[in-house]
C-alpha cells in the first residue's frame, strides 16, 4: 500500500504542476459557469425551500439541465487541455497558456452572455440587465428607441431599392 501511496503523490504533484500555469483560467471558467447556472435557475423560477428532512428542497427544478451543463463544462475543459497538451508536445510550452487563455475566454463569454439572457428573462423590468445583455451580445439595434429603428429600416429599404436599379 505504501508503494501506491508514493505513486499517487507523485502523480498528483505532476498533475498539479501541469495545471499550475492555467489554474486561474480554470477558476475563471468555474465562476462564469456558476453565474450561468444561478441565472438559469432564476430564469426557470426555481425556488429553494427549507424543510426538516432533507435540509432543503427545490421547487420547479429539473436536474437534466444541470447534468447537460456539467457535461458541457467537462467537454470544454477536456478539449481545452487536450489542445494544450498537443501544443506542449510540439515544444511550444510557453505558447500553450495562450491557447488555454483564448479558449476559456470564449467559453466565459458564452456563459456570461447566456447568464445575462437568463437574467433578462427573470427580471424583465430591470432595463440595466437588458441593456448589458444587448451590449455583450452585440445587439445594438435593440438598444435603440423604436423611432430610431424605424428610421434605420426606412433607410435600408431605400438603399436596397437604389441598389436594385
ABEGO torsion letter per residue (X at the ends): XAAAAAAAAAAAAAAAAAAAAAAAAAAAAAAAAAAAAAAAAAAAGBBBBBBAOBABBBBGBBAAAAAAAAAAAAAAAAAAAAAAAAAAAAGBAAAAAAAAAAAAAAAAAAAAAAAAAAAAAABAABAAAAAAAAAAAGBAAAABBAAAAAAAAAAAAAAAAAAAX
